[in-house]
């Protein structure tokens, strides 16, 4: 028997506002959602439907507790204590129990804002059959302008656009099924910035949170610095053509207007160049991350996920 837990996943393409929205949800029973990153890998490695043996439980515990997200939030518990505290040694109970240790409330509800979980929503919705998902969308041009400033992100507009499409491709059948169960709520970043209180009222209703907890003045303070139009001066015409070439169908679906409806088609050679450039620069970044940054984290001079 699994214990009763509540999960809330804030999903969307990186730089779409998952962190921004999580700050607005910090007063809810879920607390401020944080990034776990490890759940799909753990689900792939361990049997999800059985009571784990003591050895398998400890192996799963060790893998989770050594994750950077667990270390970042200084989760410090012993495997034997967790094994005795939970009602049954299932993977479901273990993940929920440890995820709660990183939150401030330590009750039964927790939130996650790992952006790339947008590509794993089927797996997560199956494993957490009562979990709710808030899916935040943002103009791919604004997302790209923001991504290009980050060391960990794709290194050109074409690959940023591909990332945006990948993270905004929830199967329509799955989307309809989750919405029919009141488990999926969609919102645009731009709409939150334009009318934060109205959007938060809808979100609070969706997650079953008392609306009196919404503080309009605090919300307006968080949303007053809107960076959404900066892409208009930060991106080149070539960047805009690449983004709209890759994203135009989804842009139309999400009601984002293209600037150039006659953008040139990206050739196979040019696309290959963009992919190769991104792969090389990504490799260099990962070497730096796993050597120099790993040393800084290990010696306490840098926090994991400090961005």
N, C-alpha and C positions, 0 to 999 in steps of 0.2 A: 504494500500500500504506500502510495506517495503522499507526502505531507502537502498541506495547502499553502501554495505560494502564488504570488501575483507577479507577472513580468510585463514590463512596458519597453518596447523597442522603438527608438527613434532612428529611422533609416533614411538614406538618401545618398546621392553622390557626395564625396568629400568636398568641402567648401560650399555646401548648399545651405548651411545653417543648422546643422544638427547640434552643434555646441551652443549656438545662439538660442535655439528652442529649448535645449536642456536647462539653460539658466532660468528660463521662464517657468519651468516645471519644478523648480527646486522646492517649492512650498507644498507640493503634493505628497501623498503617502509613499510615492515611489522614490522620493528624494531626488537629488540632481543626478540624472543618468550619466554614466561614465562608460569608458570603452573597455570591453573585456578582451576582444580579439580571438580568444582561444576556443570558443564553444564549438564551431563546426569541426575543427580538427579533433577535438575530444570525442565528438559524436561519431566521427568516421573511424576512430581507433577502438572504441569500446562498445560492447553490446548494450544497447539502450533499453532492452526489454526484460532484463533479468536482474535478480538480486546478485550483486557482485560478491565474489569470494573475498575473504579478508585480504589476500594477496593482491587481487585485482583492484580492490578498493584503494589500497595504499598506493598502488602504482598510478591510478588515476588521480588520486589526491596529490601525489608528488608532481605529476606533470602540470596540474593546474596551479599549485602553489608556487611553482617556479616560473610561472608566466610573468612577463614584465608588468602587466596590469596589477597583478596581485602584489608584486614587490613595490610597485609605485604607491599603493595604498597601505603598505605596511601590514598586510594580513599575516598575522602571526598566531596560528593555531596548530595543534598537534593532531595527527591522523587518528590516533586512538580515541581522543576526546570527541572528535567529529563522528567517528564510527559509533560511539556510544550515545551521542546526543540525538542523532537522527533516528526516526522510527524504523526505517528500513534502508539497507545499504544499496540503494539504487543510484544510477548515474544522475537521474533527475534530482533526487534529494541532495546529492553531493554538490552538484553545480549550483543549485539554488542556495544551499547553506553557505558555500564559499563566496558566492556573488554578494550575498547580504553582508558578509564581514567587511566588505569594502565601502559600505554605505554608512551613513550617520545614524540611521534609525534602528538597524539590526532587528527589524520586525519580520514581516513576511512578504513585503513588496519591495521590488527593486527595479531600477531602470537601466537600460543599456543604450548607448548612442554610437556604437561602432558603425561607421557609414557603410562599409563594404558588406555588411549583413544584408543590404538591399539585394544582393545577388544570391542570398541563402535563405530567403524568406520561406520557401517551401519546406526546407529542412527544419527551420526554427519553429514554424507554425505547427508542424507535425509533432515535434518533440515537446513543445510547450503548448498544449491544446487549448489553453484558455488565455494565452498571451495576447496583448493588444499591440498594434503597430501603428505608429504615426509616420507617414511617408511624406517627407518634405522635398519639394521641387524648387529649382531655381534656374533662371535663365542661363543656358550653357556658356554664353559669352561672359557673364559675370563670374561664373564658376571657373572658366579658363583663366581669366585675368588674375583671379586669386590663386589658382593652382600654380601658375607659372612663377610665382614668388617663393614657392616652397621647395626645399631641397629634395624632399621625398616624393614629389609629384612628377607626373610626366613632363618631359623636357621641351615639348613643342605643342602648338595649338591643335594639330591634327590628333595626337595621342590623347590630349586632354578631352577632346570631343568624343573620341572613342570610349574613353572611361565614362564620360557622362551618359552616353547611350547605354553602355553595359549596366550602369546603376539605375537606369530609368526604364528598365524593360521587364517589369513584373508581368508575368503571363496574365492575360485578361481573364481567363477562366479562374485562376487563383484569386485574382483581385475581386472578382464578383463573389466568389465563395466566402472570402474573409469579410467582405462588406455585408453580406447577408447574415453573418453571425455577429455583426457589430464588433469586428476585431481589427478593421483597417480604416484609418482616417487619413485623407490626403489634404495637404495644404501647400500653398505656394509661399515661398519666402517673401516675395514682394507684397503679398496680401497681408502677411503678418506685420510687416513694416508700415504698411498703409493704414491698417486698422487693427492694431494688436489686441485691444480689449475684446472686440467682436470675435476674432479668431480664437483667442484664449477661452472665451465662453463656450465656443463649439468644442474645443479640445477637452475642456474640463467636463463637459456633458458626456463626451465620448468615453472618458476614462472613469466616469462616476465620481468626480471630485466635487465637493461643495463649492459653489461659485462665489461664496462670500470671501474665500481666500484670495481671490484676485485683487491685487492692489494696483489700480489704474496708474497712479503716479510713478510707482516703481517700474511698471511695465513700460511706460512711455519713456522713462529715463534710459532703459536698456535698449530701446528701439530708435532713439533719436539720431544716432550716428549711422545713417544709411549709406553704405558704400556701393549700392547696387548699380549706379549709373557710371561708375568710374571706368568701366570697360570701354566706354565710348572714346576715351582719350588714351587708354593704355594699350589697346590692341591695334595692330597694323591692318591694312586692307587684306593682306595675305592671310593673316590670322583669322579675320572675320569670314573670308571666303572658305577657308578650311573648315571652320566650325559649322557654318551654315550648310556646307556641302554634306557633312556627316550627319548633322542633327536635324535637318529641316523637317523631316516627317514628325518626329517627336515634338519639335518646337510648335508645329501647327496644332498638334493634339493638345499641348499644354497652353496654347494661346500666347505664344511668343512670336512676334512678327520678325521675319527676315528683313534685313536691310537691302540685300541684293538678290533678286529673284533669278538672275542670270549668271550666278557664280560659275566659274570654270570647273569642269570635272577634274578631280585629282587623278592623275595617271598612276598606273601600277608602279612605275619607276619612282615617282615622287613619294607615293605612299610607303614604298619599301625603304626609301631614304629616311623618312620620318621615323619609321619603326626601328631601323638600325641605329640611328642617332640616339633615340630614346633608350634602347637596350644598352648601348655603350655607357652612356651617362648614368643610367640606373645601376649598372655593375660597379662603376667607380663609387657611387654613393653608398652602395651596400658594403663595399670593402671598408670604406671609411666608418660606416655605422658599426660594423661588427669588429672593428679593431680599436680605433681611437675612441669612439663614443662608448663602446662596451667597457673600455678601461675606465673612462670617466664615471660611468654608472656604477661599476664595481667598487671604485674607490670613494663613492659618495659625492663626487664633484658635479654630477649631473643627474637629474631626475629622468626616469624612463617616461616617454611620451610628454616631454616638457613643453611641447608646443600645444 
